[in-house]
Amino acid sequence: MRDLLSWNLPLGRWAGVQVRLHVFFVLFAIVAVHLSDREHRAETLVALSVLFFCVLFHEFAHCFAAWHLGGSADQILLWPLGGLAQVNVSHEPHHELFTALAGPTVNLLLCAMTAPLVWFFGKDGAQQLQSLLNPLVTPAAVATPGWIDVLRWTFWINWLLLLVNLLPALPLDGGRALRSLLWPRWGFKNSVLAVAFVAKFMAAGLCAAAWWTHDSQDYAYAALPLLLLAVLLYFSAKQETDRLYDSDPENAPFGYDFSQGYTSLEHAGTTHKPSPGLVRNWLDERRAARLLRQQQIEAEEECRVDEVLARLHKSGLDTLSDEDRALLDRVSARYRNRLRG
C-alpha cells in the first residue's frame, strides 16, 4: 500500500504543506475525459476541476485541525476518493477523532452552502437537488455548463466525498473516527481489529452492490468504482490486521499492548521470525530508503531552522515568510511529539 502511495507528482508547497497529485487522479481524469462524448467534454473538465479543489479543501481541513491541536502537517496526497494528509498529532483518541472528522465536516459545509443556491436558482431546483442526493448517478449532463452547473457538481461531489469518507473502514476518515470512538473502551489493538472486521464486511457489501448495478442502465458507471472501493477497503483492513500479527506472531492479535500506538513497537522485545522472502526484503529496503529520506529532510529542515532563528533574532518577526513560519511550526511540532513519545 505504501509503495502504491509513492506514485505521485509534486505540485509544490501550498501554505507550507507539500501537495502531491497521485497518478490515480491523473488516470481517473484521462479515463473520464476519454469516456465523455465531445459534446459534454467541457462539463467533464469542470467536474474534474471541482473534484480537485474539493479534495484539496478536504485535506487542508485535516491539516488545520492538526495545527489547531498543536500538531504538524507535512504533505497532502490528492487522489479521487479524498486524498491523504500526512498529519502528526498526539496519539490520543479525541485528537485523532477531531482530525479525522475535519475533512468530512468541510464537505458537509460546502454541501450546505451550495444546496440553497441550487434550490432557488436552478431549474426545478427542488427536484434537481433531490436527484443530486443519489451518489451513484452523476448530475445531468449539459453541453455548455454555467455557474449553476458548477454549483450542482460542487454539491454532488462534496456529498459523494462525505458519504465515502464516512464509511467506517480504514483508511477512510470514518474508519479512523470509529477507531477513536472504540479506543477508550476497547483499547487501541481491539479497536483496530474491530474496524478491520467492519471494513471487510463493507467490502463484501460493496461487491454485492457492484454486481447489482453492473446491468442497470441507471447505474451504468457505478459498478467499477464500487468494486475498486471494495478492493481498497479489503486490502487496507488486511494490512491493519497484518500489522498486529507482525508485532507479535506468537500471541497475535491479543499478545501485545498497543495502547502506546505503533511507534512503541520499536521498543518491543525481539521474537523469532521466519526468514523473509525476496519480496519482503525488497519492500523492507524500500521502507528503509523512504525512512532515510524522511530523516534527511528533517535534518535539513532543522539546519534551516537555525538560519531562520538567526534572521528572526537579527531582523524581527516581520521578515519571516509564510514558508519560514510553516517550517518553524513543523519542527516545533516534531519536537513536541518526540517529547510526548
N, C-alpha and C positions, 0 to 999 in steps of 0.2 A: 504493500500500500504506500509506504513512504517513498519507494523508488518511483512509483507511478506519479506521486505528487511532485516529483522533481522535474517533470516535463512541463516547463513553463517558460514564459517570455517576460523579461523585466520591463516594466513601464515607468521606472524612476521612482523617486520619493515624493509622496504626497503628504503634506503636513507632518513630515518627519518619519513616515511609515513607508517601507519599501512595498510597492504594489507590483504584483506579478499576474500575468494572464496565463491560465492553464491552456495547454494545447487542445483540450477537450472543448473549451469555449470556442476556440478558433474553428475546430472541426464542426462543431454544432452550428456555428454561423454559416460555414460553407455549405453544409448539407441543407440548412433551412433556405438559403438563397437559391440553391440548385433545385429544390423541390417546388419552390413557388413559381407560378407562371409569370411571364413577363409583365402582364397587366398589373399584378399585385406585388411586384418586386420592391417598389418604393415603400409599401407598408411593411414588408418583411424587414427592411433595413431600419425603419422607425422602431419596430418591435425589438430588434436586436439592440439598438441604442438604448431604449428604455430599460431592457434587461440588464445591460452593462451597468448603468448608473444605479439601478435599484439594488443590484447585488453589491455594488460599491458602498452605497449608503448602509446596507445591512451590515457589512463587515466593519465599517468605521464605527457603527454603533457599539460593536463588541470592543473596539479599541477605546472609545470614550468611556465605556463602563470600566474597563481595566484601569485607565488613568484615574478615574474618579475614586477607585478603591486603592490607589497608591501603587498599582502595578505598572506594567510596561506593555507596549505593543510594538513588535519588531517588523512584521510584514503581513501583507494581505495577499492571498491567492484567490483569484476570481475564477469560478467555474460555474456552469449553468444552474446548479441547484442551490446557489447561495454563497459559495466561496468558503474559504478557511482563513481565519485571522489567527496569527501566531501571537497570542497574548500571554502575559505572565502575571498571575495574581496569586495571593497566598492560598495554600492548599486547605481551604475551609469550605464547607458546604454552601453557606449563604453567599460567599463571594463568587463561587462558580455558578450558582443559580442566577445571581444578578447579571453576571457577564453573559451567560447563555441566553437569557431572555431578552437582552437588549436588542439583538438583531431582529427577532420577530416583532418586537414592540414597534420598531421603526416601520416595518412593513404594514403593521396594523394602522399606524398613524397615517401613512400615505394612502391607504385604502379609505380611511375616514375623511381625508381631505379631498379626495377625488370623487367619492361617491355622490355627494350633493351636487357637484358640478355636472356629472353625467346625468343625474336625475332631472335637473332643471333645464339644462341646455341641450341635451341630446334629444334626437327624435324618438318619440315613445320612450322617454327616459326611464320610467319605472320598469317597463318590460325589458328594456335593454340591460338595465342594471341587474335584473333578476337572471337574465341569461348569462351574465358575466360571473355569477356565483358558481357556475359549473366549471371546476378546474380542468375537466377533460375535454372541453370544447373551447377552441380559441375564439376570440371576438370575430364577428362577421367581417369579411374582407371588403375593402373598398379600393377603387382604382387610384384615387387621389386623396391621401389621408390629410385631414385637417387637424386643428388643435383639439377638437372633441374626440377624434380618433386616438390622438396621443394620450388623452386622459383615460379613454377606455382601456388601452393597452397598459397604462400605468396601474389602473385599478386591478385588472386581471392578473398581471404579472406579480404584483405585490400580494394579492390574495393567494396565488399559487405558491409563492415563496413562503408565505405564512403557514399554509397548510402543510407543505412538505417539511419545513424545518421544525414544526411542532410534533411530527411523528416521534413517538418515544423510542428512538433507536439511535445508537451512535453510528456515525459521527455527527448526526444532526443535533440541532440545539435542543430539541425535545428530549433526546436521549440523555444529554448532559444535564438537563433540568430534572428529569426523573431520577437519575443517579444521585443528584444533590439532595433531592427530597427523601430518598430512601437511606441515604448515607448515615444520618444521625441515629436512626433506629436500628438499621441492619448492619452497619459498618461498611467501609469502602469496598471490601472484597465482595461481600454478598450482594451489594447494590450493583456492582459491575456485572456479576453473574445474572442477576435478575433482568437488567436491561438487555444483556446479550440474548437471553431467552426470549424476551418480548420482541427483539429485533428479528430473530429467526422466525418467530411466529408471524410477524408482519410481512417478512419476505415471502412466506408461503401464501399469505393473503394477497399480496401484490401480484404474484404469479397467477393466482386464480383470476384476479381482475383482468390481467393481461389476456388470458385465454378467453374470458367472457367478452372482451371488447374487440378481439382481433378480426371478427367477421362482421362487426357492426359498422354501418355506414355513418352513423352519428359520431362514433369514436374511432374514426379511421386511423388517426395518427397517435392514439393513446397507448396502444399495446406495447410498442417498443420502449417508450420512456418508462412505463410501469415495470417492464421486465428488467431494464437496466437498473432502475432504483432497487428492485428486489435483490439483484446480484450484489449491488453495493452494500445494502444493509446486511445481507447474509455474511459476506466475507469480512465486513467490519466487525460484526459480532464474533465471528470465529477468531479474528485477530485479538480481540479483547480477551476472549477465553484462553487463547494460547499464551498470552502474556502471564496469566495467573498460573497456568501449569508450568511454564518455563521457569517461573521464580522458585518453585519447589516441586520437582517432579515426583518425589516420593509421597508427599502428603497432599498434593494439589487436588481440588482447589481450596481445601479448608486448613492447610497446614501452615499458612503464613499470615501474619498480621499486616494488612495493607492500610492501617489507619494513618500511617505517615505518608502514604502515596507511593508512586512508582519510584521516586528518587531514593527511597530508603533501601531499595534492592542493592544499591552499591555497597551497603554495609551488612548484607545478609551473609550467613555462613556459606561456605562452598559446599557443593554437593557433587557427587559423581554423575556425569552426564555422558551419554554415548558420543563417540567422535562425530562431529558434524560432517555432512557431505559437501560436495563441491558447490552446490547451490547455496547452502547455508554459509559456507566460507566466503563466497562471493558477496552475499548480502551483508555479512559482518564487515567485510572490507569496505563496502560502500557506506555503511553506517559510520564506521570509524573515520573514513575520509570526510564525511559530512560534519562529524563532531569536531574534527581537526580544523575544518574551515570555519566552523562557528567559533571555536576558541581563538583562531587567528583574527576574526572580525572583532571579537570582544577585546582582544589585546590592542588592536589598532584603535578602537574607539576609546579605550582607557588612556592611550597616549594622546589622542586628540583632546580628551577632557583636560589634561594638564595645560595644553595650549589655550583652550577656551577659558579656563580659570585664570590663567596669567593675563589674558586680554581683559577679562572681567575686572580683575584687580587693578589693572592699569587704566582702563578707559571707561568702566562703568557698565551697568546693565543694558543701557540703550544701544550699545554697539553689537549686541548679540543678535544673530539672525534667528529665524524660526528653526532652521536646521540645528543651530548650536543649542537652542533651548531643548529641542527634542532629544538631542544627544545627551544632554545633562539629565533629562528625565529618564531616559533608558538606562543609563549607567547607574544612577542613584537607585532606581527600582531594582536593578540587578543586585546591587549591594544589599539592599533591604531583604531581598529574597534569600540571599546567602546567609544573612544573619538569622533569619527566621528558621532556615534549614538546619 
